[in-house]
């Protein structure tokens, strides 16, 4: 089948056949489809959508593009976790060692930043020496050693997704429920987990802006997992404001270390405990939400979670010295504080603007292949609902030079709103169980 015929069919709103979808995935892998042809089809999918059957066919084709990891030799229940991405979303880095300390093995293949959202791999690579490019044998060894591993996709796991993921980032084709569903689930099904818990972000700083869209994505993901014999749950969490206070790679690693030491920001802790509670219950090691919360808090109190993180960093080649001395992490040459222009109550902090400013500082990518500055980013100094006086610090901008700082300042100046009504919408918006049922807190 010719690429142009498949592109035209989707452009005109037709339902693609399994053969057409298979042809596209093969073309992406063997190079017979040029990037511009793949990008054209991606845009047509964004504009025209896909049916559930098309989405399932795309997921299956992407799984078949490589091989599945076999985790059966590892003792314990293997539960995967994935987030659809947000600003300051460092949940996986805290969650994986905590659930490992509670007896659940967490294999995690993560991604790099997409648009204004950060990437787990970029954050971890701010730890000197930390390797995310492990082969399957080494991946399994890290899981045996630490009970968790956070790596990039191996070359033979859903390789078609790796190509599509990079193209979507730079062609404005990220915000599509079928494409997001197929991307996430092809990796998750191929990485070998026995069950999955998904964090679907919702709000200005997320790819799903509304609760209805986020729920539709969550139900799509849960349905794909369940149909393929992998019990899957999803939690819809808010992303109108940055999660935690740190946005940017090394800055977020610092906050992860603080959280594992029991000093994390309340909103980050709430999401970690909510997602972690679902992981422990799905794995059968917790009997209730309260039991799961108790176990997770105990892993922090005793230092067991921090010990698992240390073991994972060591096994993946990272400098464990940063765990005890975060000053060894990369630091920016220039730090500028944005101060309050008036007295009042902080009513809002726009996650999208903060994320965009972080990219301008160098913490993210503006185009495919861009390097990231691991030291760059933003630290939120004032929280929503707090009272500030004129001149009080609102945000710290960390960047390599005055030009980057100035560019970010022009974007982020409007992110913090002083005065007005504080939005009281809860951070945890909804839960989708393995049968697709929806409940709210």
C-alpha positions in Angstrom: 0.0 0.0 0.0 1.3 3.4 -0.9 1.9 5.9 1.8 0.0 8.7 -0.1 -3.1 6.5 -0.3 -3.1 5.8 3.4 -2.5 9.5 4.2 -5.3 10.5 1.9 -7.7 7.9 3.3 -7.3 9.2 6.9 -7.3 12.8 5.7 -10.8 12.1 4.2 -12.0 10.6 7.4 -11.9 6.9 6.4 -11.3 4.1 8.9 -7.9 2.6 8.2 -7.6 -1.1 7.8 -5.3 -3.3 9.8 -3.3 -3.8 6.7 -2.9 0.0 6.2 -1.8 0.5 9.8 0.6 -2.4 9.6 2.0 -0.9 6.4 2.6 2.5 8.1 4.4 0.9 11.1 6.6 -1.2 8.7 7.4 1.9 6.7 8.4 3.8 9.9 10.7 1.0 10.8 12.4 0.2 7.5 12.6 3.9 6.4 10.4 3.5 3.3 8.1 6.2 4.8 9.8 9.6 4.9 9.5 11.6 8.1 7.2 14.1 6.3 4.9 11.3 5.2 4.6 9.9 8.7 4.1 13.4 10.1 1.3 14.0 7.6 -0.5 10.9 8.7 0.0 11.8 12.3 -1.6 15.2 11.7 -4.5 13.5 9.8 -5.1 11.3 12.8 -5.0 14.2 15.2 -7.7 16.0 13.0 -9.8 13.0 12.0 -9.3 10.7 15.0 -9.3 6.9 15.1 -11.9 4.3 16.1 -11.2 2.0 19.1 -10.5 -0.8 16.7 -8.0 1.4 14.8 -6.4 2.4 18.0 -6.1 -1.2 19.1 -4.7 -2.2 15.7 -2.1 0.6 16.0 -1.1 -0.5 19.5 -0.8 -4.2 18.4 1.3 -3.2 15.4 3.6 -1.2 17.5 4.0 -4.0 20.0 4.8 -6.4 17.2 7.4 -4.0 15.8 9.7 -5.3 18.5 9.7 -7.9 21.2 8.2 -8.3 24.7 10.4 -8.3 27.7 10.1 -11.5 29.7 10.0 -10.8 33.4 8.8 -14.2 34.5 12.1 -15.2 36.1 11.9 -12.3 38.5 10.2 -13.1 41.9 7.3 -10.9 43.0 4.5 -9.1 41.2 5.5 -6.7 38.4 3.4 -3.6 38.2 4.1 -0.9 35.6 3.3 2.8 35.9 3.0 5.6 33.4 2.1 9.3 33.4 0.8 11.2 30.4 3.2 14.0 31.3 3.0 17.3 33.0 5.0 20.2 34.5 7.0 19.2 37.5 5.8 15.6 37.3 8.5 13.6 39.0 6.1 11.0 40.5 7.7 8.0 38.9 11.2 8.8 40.4 9.7 8.8 43.9 7.1 6.1 43.5 9.3 3.3 42.0 11.7 3.0 44.9 8.8 3.3 47.4 6.7 0.5 46.0 9.8 -1.6 45.6 10.5 -1.1 49.3 6.9 -2.4 49.9 7.6 -5.6 47.9 6.3 -4.7 44.4 8.7 -4.9 41.4 8.4 -1.8 39.2 9.9 -2.1 35.7 9.6 1.3 34.0 10.5 2.4 30.5 10.2 6.1 30.4 10.5 8.9 27.8 12.0 12.2 27.3 10.4 15.6 27.4 7.5 16.3 25.1 6.8 20.0 24.3 6.5 21.9 27.6 6.4 18.8 29.7 9.5 17.3 31.3 10.9 13.8 30.7 11.8 11.2 33.3 14.9 10.2 31.4 16.2 13.8 31.1 15.7 14.2 34.9 17.6 11.0 35.8 20.4 11.9 33.4 21.1 15.0 35.5 22.6 12.5 38.0 26.2 12.2 36.9 26.9 8.8 35.2 23.2 7.6 35.4 22.5 5.4 32.4 19.1 5.0 30.9 20.3 3.1 27.8 20.4 -0.4 29.3 19.9 -3.6 27.3 17.3 -6.2 28.5 19.8 -8.3 30.4 21.0 -5.3 32.4 17.4 -4.1 32.9 16.6 -7.4 34.5 19.7 -7.3 36.7 18.8 -3.8 38.0 15.3 -5.1 38.8 16.7 -8.0 40.8 19.1 -5.7 42.6 16.9 -2.7 43.4 13.3 -3.9 42.8 12.8 -1.0 40.3 14.5 0.3 37.2 13.9 3.5 35.2 15.3 3.2 31.7 14.6 4.3 28.1 13.0 2.0 25.6 15.4 -0.7 24.6 16.1 -0.9 20.9 13.9 -3.9 20.3 10.9 -2.9 22.5 8.2 -1.1 20.5 10.8 0.6 18.2 8.1 2.1 16.0 6.9 4.1 19.0 10.3 5.6 19.5 10.3 7.1 16.0 6.7 8.3 16.3 7.2 9.7 19.8 10.1 11.9 18.6 8.1 13.1 15.5 5.0 13.9 17.5 7.0 16.2 19.9 8.1 18.5 17.1 5.0 18.4 14.8 2.2 19.5 17.2 0.7 16.0 17.0 0.9 15.1 20.7 -2.7 15.9 21.8 -4.5 12.9 20.3 -6.2 10.2 22.4 -5.6 7.4 19.9 -1.9 8.3 19.4 -1.3 8.7 23.1 -3.1 5.5 23.9 -1.1 3.5 21.3 2.2 5.0 22.4 1.7 4.4 26.1 0.2 0.9 25.8 2.6 -0.4 23.2 5.5 0.3 25.6 3.6 -0.9 28.7 2.5 -4.1 27.1 5.9 -4.8 25.7 7.8 -4.1 28.9 6.3 -7.2 30.5 4.3 -6.0 33.6 1.6 -8.1 35.0 -0.6 -5.0 35.8 -0.6 -1.3 35.1 -1.5 1.9 36.9 -1.7 5.1 34.8 -1.6 8.7 35.9 -3.6 10.7 33.3 -2.9 14.4 33.8 -5.7 17.0 33.2 -5.5 20.7 32.9 -3.6 23.6 31.3 -0.2 22.0 31.8 -1.3 18.6 30.5 -2.0 17.4 27.0 -5.6 16.6 28.1 -7.0 20.0 29.0 -10.5 18.9 30.2 -11.7 16.3 32.7 -13.9 14.8 30.0 -10.9 14.3 27.6 -8.7 13.0 30.4 -11.4 10.5 31.3 -11.8 9.4 27.7 -8.1 8.8 27.5 -8.0 6.9 30.8 -10.9 4.7 29.7 -9.2 4.0 26.4 -5.9 3.0 28.1 -7.8 0.8 30.6 -9.7 -0.9 27.9 -6.6 -1.7 25.8 -4.8 -3.2 28.8 -7.8 -5.3 30.0 -8.5 -6.6 26.5 -4.9 -7.9 26.4 -5.0 -9.6 29.7 -3.1 -6.9 31.7 -5.3 -5.5 34.6 -5.1 -1.7 34.2 -6.3 1.2 36.3 -6.0 4.9 35.8 -6.1 7.9 38.1 -6.9 11.4 36.6 -4.9 14.0 38.4 -4.8 17.8 38.1 -2.1 19.7 36.1 -3.4 23.3 36.1 -0.5 24.1 38.4 3.1 22.7 38.5 3.3 19.6 40.6 5.6 20.3 43.5 7.9 23.3 43.4 10.7 22.3 41.1 10.5 22.3 37.3 13.6 21.2 35.5 15.9 18.2 35.6 18.4 18.5 38.4 16.0 20.7 40.4 13.4 18.0 40.3 15.9 15.3 41.4 16.6 17.5 44.4 12.9 17.5 45.2 12.7 13.8 44.7 15.4 13.3 47.3 13.7 15.6 49.7 10.4 13.7 49.2 12.1 10.3 49.9 13.5 11.9 53.1 9.9 12.9 54.2 10.2 16.6 53.3 8.4 16.7 50.0 5.7 19.2 49.0 2.2 18.2 49.9 0.8 18.0 46.4 3.5 15.7 45.2 3.1 13.4 48.2 -0.6 13.2 47.6 -0.2 12.0 44.0 2.6 9.6 45.0 0.4 8.1 47.8 -2.7 7.9 45.5 -0.9 6.2 42.6 1.2 4.1 44.9 -1.9 2.9 46.8 -3.4 1.6 43.6 -0.1 -0.1 42.7 0.1 -1.9 46.1 -3.6 -2.9 46.0 -3.4 -4.1 42.4 -0.3 -6.2 43.3 -2.2 -7.7 46.3 0.3 -6.5 48.9 -2.1 -4.0 50.5 -5.7 -4.7 51.6 -7.0 -1.1 51.6 -6.1 2.5 50.7 -5.2 3.1 54.4 -3.0 0.0 54.5 -1.2 1.1 51.3 -0.7 4.6 52.6 0.7 3.3 55.9 3.2 1.1 54.0 4.3 3.9 51.7 4.8 6.3 54.6 6.7 3.6 56.5 9.0 3.2 53.5 9.8 6.9 53.8 10.1 6.9 57.6 12.5 4.0 57.8 14.6 5.1 54.8 13.8 1.9 52.9 12.5 3.8 49.8 15.7 6.0 49.8 17.8 2.8 50.1 16.0 1.4 47.0 16.6 4.6 45.1 20.3 4.4 46.1 20.5 0.8 44.9 18.9 1.7 41.6 21.2 4.7 41.0 24.2 2.6 41.8 23.1 -0.3 39.5 22.5 2.1 36.6 25.9 3.7 37.0 24.9 6.9 38.7 26.9 8.9 41.3 25.3 7.8 44.6 27.1 10.7 46.3 24.4 13.1 45.1 21.9 11.3 47.3 23.6 12.5 50.4 25.0 15.7 48.8 22.6 17.2 46.2 25.0 20.1 45.8 26.9 17.6 43.4 24.0 17.9 40.9 24.4 20.4 38.0 23.7 24.0 39.0 23.0 27.0 36.8 25.4 29.9 36.4 22.6 32.5 36.7 19.6 32.5 39.1 17.1 35.3 39.1 14.2 35.7 41.4 10.8 37.0 40.2 9.2 39.0 43.0 5.6 40.0 43.8 4.5 43.3 42.4 1.8 43.7 45.0 0.4 42.5 48.3 -2.3 39.8 48.2 -3.1 36.1 48.0 -1.6 33.9 45.3 -4.7 32.6 43.5 -3.1 30.7 40.5 0.1 29.5 39.0 -0.2 28.6 35.4 1.5 25.3 34.7 1.7 25.8 30.9 3.4 29.1 31.2 5.9 27.7 33.8 6.6 24.8 31.5 7.1 27.0 28.4 9.5 29.2 30.4 11.5 26.2 31.6 12.0 25.1 27.9 13.2 28.6 27.1 15.7 28.3 30.0 17.0 25.1 28.3 15.3 22.5 30.5 13.3 21.1 27.5 13.5 20.8 23.8 12.2 23.2 21.2 12.9 20.8 18.3 13.9 17.2 17.8 17.4 16.4 18.8 18.0 19.5 20.9 20.2 18.9 24.0 18.8 19.8 27.4 20.5 21.9 30.1 20.2 19.6 33.2 20.8 22.5 35.5 18.1 24.9 34.1 14.6 25.3 35.3 12.3 27.0 37.7 11.6 26.8 41.5 8.2 27.9 42.6 8.6 29.8 45.9 5.0 30.9 46.6 2.2 28.3 46.7 -1.4 28.8 45.7 -3.4 30.2 48.6 -0.4 31.7 50.3 -0.3 35.4 51.2 2.6 37.5 49.8 3.7 41.1 50.2 5.2 43.3 47.5 8.8 42.2 46.9 8.4 38.6 48.2 9.9 35.9 46.0 7.5 34.1 43.6 9.8 32.1 41.3 13.5 31.5 40.9 14.7 31.2 37.3 17.8 29.0 36.8 19.5 29.4 33.4 22.9 29.5 31.7 23.0 33.2 30.8 21.1 36.5 31.0 19.6 36.1 27.5 17.9 32.8 28.4 16.7 34.3 31.7 15.2 37.3 29.9 13.4 35.1 27.4 11.9 33.0 30.2 11.0 36.0 32.3 8.9 37.4 29.5 6.8 34.3 29.4 6.6 33.4 33.1 5.8 36.9 34.4 2.1 36.2 33.9 2.1 32.7 35.4 1.6 33.8 39.0 -1.7 35.5 39.7 -2.1 37.6 42.9 -5.7 38.3 43.9 -8.9 36.7 42.7 -10.6 33.4 43.7 -8.5 30.3 44.5 -9.7 27.3 42.5 -10.6 24.6 45.0 -10.8 21.7 42.5 -9.2 18.7 44.1 -5.9 17.4 42.8 -7.2 13.9 42.4 -10.0 14.2 39.9 -11.2 10.6 39.2 -10.3 6.9 39.3 -11.0 4.4 36.5 -11.0 0.8 37.7 -10.0 -2.3 35.7 -13.5 -2.7 34.5 -13.7 0.8 33.2 -15.9 2.1 36.0 -15.4 5.7 37.1 -15.4 7.0 40.6 -14.5 10.4 42.1 -12.9 11.2 45.5 
